[in-house]
Amino acid sequence: MKFRVTIEDQTYDVEVGNLQARPVMVTVDGENFSVWPESGETHTAATASTASEPCPAPVQPVIRTVEVSASKVVLAPIPGTIVGVSVKPGDSVQVGQELCTLEAMKMKNAIRAIRAGTIAKVFIANGDSVKHGQPLVEFTD
């Protein structure tokens, strides 16, 4: 879904990816963001229009911080088959480090850490079939 949003005379081009995927991928003026709606944060609904329609009324700014590093569990973003596990319990990982590789529709997808920390549990092994939202690994803290 593509939107053009104006907040205090500043216009942003926003593209929201699949709302069923985790994380939800959002692009704001060419900058990509991963959003985890399950973080327990209260969500505020805002009215937005498509890029071809003018916004009928000014949109009030919503200032909120999404704490991505608060998530302890990494979930499967799509269903598929695990074809590689790169971590084990006790491993220290950095942001962006590959945790595992998930194959879906003959494409290999690297699942990467969105936070630094220590791996507490690995719920998957090579050859496992996983469903969307299934836990893959868990951090200790």
N, C-alpha and C positions, 0 to 999 in steps of 0.2 A: 504494500500500500504506500502510495506516495502522497505527501502533503506539503503544502507551503504554509508555514506558520509565522505570524507576525507577533512579536512580543516587544512592547515599548519601542516601536518604530524600527525594530531590527527584524528582518525577514530571514527565515531559515528554511532550507529544503530538507525535508525529513522523509526517510524511507524506512518503513518498519517491515521486517522479514516475517517469516512464518510464526504466528502467535502460539502455535502448538509446539514449536521446537524449544529446546533449552540448551544454551541460553537463547533468548530472542535477540536477533541481530538487528541493530538500529544504526542507520547512517544519518548523521546530521552535518550538512554542508561538506560532504566528502569524508568526514571523520567517523570511523566505525566504533561502535560500542556494543558490549555484550551485557544484556540485562537479564537478571534472574528474578522473575516475579515472585518466586516462592520464598523470598528472603524474610517474609513476615511483615514487611513494610506496608503501611497503609497506602493504598493507591488512590490517587486523585484523578477523576475522569475530567477530561477537557474536551471541548468541542473543537474539531478541526475540519477544514474543508479541503477538497482536492485542489491540486495546483491550478486547475482551470477556472475555479470559482473564487470570487473575492470573499474574504472573511466578513461575515455580516456585522460582527461587533468585535471590538478589541478583546484579545485573549489575555486574561490576567496571568502574570508570570507565576510559574510554579517553581519554587526553589526547593530542591530536594537532593540529598546525597544518597547515592546507591552504594552501599558498602559491599562490593563484590567479594572482598576477602573474608567476609563473615561466613561464607558457606563452607561447611566441613566436608560435604559429600559432593563428588563430581558425578553427574548423571549422564547417561547416554543421550546425546542430542537427537539421534535418529536410530531406528532399528537396524540391526546388521549383525555381522559376525566379527568377533575379536580375532585379529590375525597377528597381533603382537602386543606383549605387555612389557613395558620398559622400566617399571618400578616394582619394588617389593616393600613390605612393611619395614619401617625404620629408615628408609631412604629420605634424605633431605632433597627437596626440589625447589627450583626457582620459578618465578613467573615465566610462562611460555615454554617450559620444559615439557617434552612429550611424555605422557603418562602411558598411553596405549595407542594402538592403531585399530580402527573399526572399519571394516569393509561393508559398503552398502551399494547396491546396484553396480557392482564391479568397479567401484571407486574406493580407494583407500583414503581414510580421513584420520589425520593425526589429532588425537584428543590431548590438549595441552593444559597445563596448570594455569589457573587464573589467579593464583596466589602462591606465595612462598610458604613452605612449611615442611612438616615431617609426615610421611605416609603412615597411617595407623593400620589400615586394612586394605587389601586388594580383593575385591569380590569376584573377579573374572580371571579366566585363563584362556590360552590360545584355543581357538575352535568353538568357544562359547557363543551361542546366539543370544543377543540382548534385545530387549524391547526399548522403545522410547521412554526415557525417564528412569530407566533401571540404574541403580547405583553401580558405579564402576570402581571407584576408590574413595577412601575416607582419610581426611587429615586428622592428626592427633589433637590439634587445638583449634 
